[in-house]
Amino acid sequence: MNYTSELGKLSEERAARFLRDIGYKILGRNYANSFGELDILALDESVANLPELVIVEVRCRTIGKIQTPLDTVGTQKLRKLIRTARALIEEIAWESCWRIDVIGITIKKQMTIREMLDEKNLDLEIEHIQDITSGKDIFS
């Protein structure tokens, strides 16, 4: 596996751990259909009285990149996420609320994947944006 693939896998692991730590239940990872791939599927049971299905896009950058991880999610990516999520919602016949969140991970110093796997060496920042479409399906 190359550096980018390993970084993506590591980032998704960290994002899933972060979500579990804040009370989400992880339902699945790397769901794919003909429209695209969804990084993490989770359940947020803290919203109202109904569980909310959360589709989570994980973005990671190392320090020094021009864009932050969150800035890399533009209109085209949002459209693709919404189409992929809609197909999932239909496939599983989900009838409750759902949303799309983004987790941005910035690794604050250049290091190898091996160094990143050592928890005490890992210096990162995690940003979590809930409901990036604000409940509106304006990008489809």
Contacts in CASP RR format, 6 or more apart in sequence:
PFRMAT RR
TARGET T0000
AUTHOR 0000-0000-0000
METHOD contacts of the structure
MODEL  1
MNYTSELGKLSEERAARFLRDIGYKILGRNYANSFGELDILALDESVANL
PELVIVEVRCRTIGKIQTPLDTVGTQKLRKLIRTARALIEEIAWESCWRI
DVIGITIKKQMTIREMLDEKNLDLEIEHIQDITSGKDIFS
1 9 0 8 1.000
3 113 0 8 1.000
6 113 0 8 1.000
7 60 0 8 1.000
7 62 0 8 1.000
7 107 0 8 1.000
7 113 0 8 1.000
7 116 0 8 1.000
8 58 0 8 1.000
8 60 0 8 1.000
10 60 0 8 1.000
10 113 0 8 1.000
10 116 0 8 1.000
10 117 0 8 1.000
11 58 0 8 1.000
11 59 0 8 1.000
11 60 0 8 1.000
11 105 0 8 1.000
12 29 0 8 1.000
12 30 0 8 1.000
12 39 0 8 1.000
12 40 0 8 1.000
12 58 0 8 1.000
14 105 0 8 1.000
14 124 0 8 1.000
14 126 0 8 1.000
15 39 0 8 1.000
15 40 0 8 1.000
15 56 0 8 1.000
15 58 0 8 1.000
15 103 0 8 1.000
15 104 0 8 1.000
15 105 0 8 1.000
15 126 0 8 1.000
16 26 0 8 1.000
16 29 0 8 1.000
16 40 0 8 1.000
18 103 0 8 1.000
18 126 0 8 1.000
18 128 0 8 1.000
19 26 0 8 1.000
19 40 0 8 1.000
19 42 0 8 1.000
19 56 0 8 1.000
19 103 0 8 1.000
20 26 0 8 1.000
22 128 0 8 1.000
23 44 0 8 1.000
23 45 0 8 1.000
23 46 0 8 1.000
24 42 0 8 1.000
24 43 0 8 1.000
24 44 0 8 1.000
24 54 0 8 1.000
25 42 0 8 1.000
25 43 0 8 1.000
25 45 0 8 1.000
26 40 0 8 1.000
26 41 0 8 1.000
26 42 0 8 1.000
27 41 0 8 1.000
27 42 0 8 1.000
27 43 0 8 1.000
27 53 0 8 1.000
28 40 0 8 1.000
28 41 0 8 1.000
28 42 0 8 1.000
29 39 0 8 1.000
29 40 0 8 1.000
29 41 0 8 1.000
30 37 0 8 1.000
30 38 0 8 1.000
30 39 0 8 1.000
31 37 0 8 1.000
31 38 0 8 1.000
31 41 0 8 1.000
31 88 0 8 1.000
32 38 0 8 1.000
33 84 0 8 1.000
33 87 0 8 1.000
33 88 0 8 1.000
33 91 0 8 1.000
34 87 0 8 1.000
35 80 0 8 1.000
35 83 0 8 1.000
35 84 0 8 1.000
35 87 0 8 1.000
36 80 0 8 1.000
36 83 0 8 1.000
36 84 0 8 1.000
37 84 0 8 1.000
38 55 0 8 1.000
38 56 0 8 1.000
38 57 0 8 1.000
38 81 0 8 1.000
38 84 0 8 1.000
38 85 0 8 1.000
38 88 0 8 1.000
39 56 0 8 1.000
39 57 0 8 1.000
39 58 0 8 1.000
40 55 0 8 1.000
40 56 0 8 1.000
40 58 0 8 1.000
41 53 0 8 1.000
41 54 0 8 1.000
41 55 0 8 1.000
41 56 0 8 1.000
41 88 0 8 1.000
42 53 0 8 1.000
42 54 0 8 1.000
42 56 0 8 1.000
43 51 0 8 1.000
43 52 0 8 1.000
43 53 0 8 1.000
43 54 0 8 1.000
44 51 0 8 1.000
44 52 0 8 1.000
44 54 0 8 1.000
45 51 0 8 1.000
45 52 0 8 1.000
47 97 0 8 1.000
48 97 0 8 1.000
50 96 0 8 1.000
50 97 0 8 1.000
51 96 0 8 1.000
52 96 0 8 1.000
52 97 0 8 1.000
52 98 0 8 1.000
52 99 0 8 1.000
53 89 0 8 1.000
53 94 0 8 1.000
53 96 0 8 1.000
53 97 0 8 1.000
53 98 0 8 1.000
53 99 0 8 1.000
54 98 0 8 1.000
54 99 0 8 1.000
54 100 0 8 1.000
54 101 0 8 1.000
55 81 0 8 1.000
55 84 0 8 1.000
55 85 0 8 1.000
55 88 0 8 1.000
55 98 0 8 1.000
55 99 0 8 1.000
55 100 0 8 1.000
55 101 0 8 1.000
56 100 0 8 1.000
56 101 0 8 1.000
56 102 0 8 1.000
56 103 0 8 1.000
57 73 0 8 1.000
57 77 0 8 1.000
57 81 0 8 1.000
57 100 0 8 1.000
57 101 0 8 1.000
57 102 0 8 1.000
57 103 0 8 1.000
57 132 0 8 1.000
58 102 0 8 1.000
58 103 0 8 1.000
58 104 0 8 1.000
58 105 0 8 1.000
59 69 0 8 1.000
59 70 0 8 1.000
59 72 0 8 1.000
59 73 0 8 1.000
59 102 0 8 1.000
59 103 0 8 1.000
59 104 0 8 1.000
59 105 0 8 1.000
60 69 0 8 1.000
60 104 0 8 1.000
60 105 0 8 1.000
60 106 0 8 1.000
60 107 0 8 1.000
61 67 0 8 1.000
61 68 0 8 1.000
61 69 0 8 1.000
61 72 0 8 1.000
61 104 0 8 1.000
61 105 0 8 1.000
61 106 0 8 1.000
61 107 0 8 1.000
62 106 0 8 1.000
62 107 0 8 1.000
62 109 0 8 1.000
62 110 0 8 1.000
63 106 0 8 1.000
63 107 0 8 1.000
63 108 0 8 1.000
63 109 0 8 1.000
63 110 0 8 1.000
68 104 0 8 1.000
68 106 0 8 1.000
69 104 0 8 1.000
69 105 0 8 1.000
69 106 0 8 1.000
69 127 0 8 1.000
70 102 0 8 1.000
70 104 0 8 1.000
70 127 0 8 1.000
70 129 0 8 1.000
73 102 0 8 1.000
73 132 0 8 1.000
75 139 0 8 1.000
78 100 0 8 1.000
78 132 0 8 1.000
78 133 0 8 1.000
78 139 0 8 1.000
79 139 0 8 1.000
79 140 0 8 1.000
81 100 0 8 1.000
82 100 0 8 1.000
82 133 0 8 1.000
82 137 0 8 1.000
82 139 0 8 1.000
82 140 0 8 1.000
83 140 0 8 1.000
85 98 0 8 1.000
85 100 0 8 1.000
86 140 0 8 1.000
88 94 0 8 1.000
89 98 0 8 1.000
99 130 0 8 1.000
99 131 0 8 1.000
99 133 0 8 1.000
99 135 0 8 1.000
100 131 0 8 1.000
100 132 0 8 1.000
100 133 0 8 1.000
101 128 0 8 1.000
101 129 0 8 1.000
101 130 0 8 1.000
101 131 0 8 1.000
101 132 0 8 1.000
102 128 0 8 1.000
102 129 0 8 1.000
102 132 0 8 1.000
103 126 0 8 1.000
103 127 0 8 1.000
103 128 0 8 1.000
103 129 0 8 1.000
104 126 0 8 1.000
104 127 0 8 1.000
104 128 0 8 1.000
105 124 0 8 1.000
105 125 0 8 1.000
105 126 0 8 1.000
105 127 0 8 1.000
106 124 0 8 1.000
106 125 0 8 1.000
106 127 0 8 1.000
107 116 0 8 1.000
107 122 0 8 1.000
107 123 0 8 1.000
107 124 0 8 1.000
108 123 0 8 1.000
108 124 0 8 1.000
108 125 0 8 1.000
109 123 0 8 1.000
111 121 0 8 1.000
111 122 0 8 1.000
115 121 0 8 1.000
115 122 0 8 1.000
116 122 0 8 1.000
133 139 0 8 1.000
END
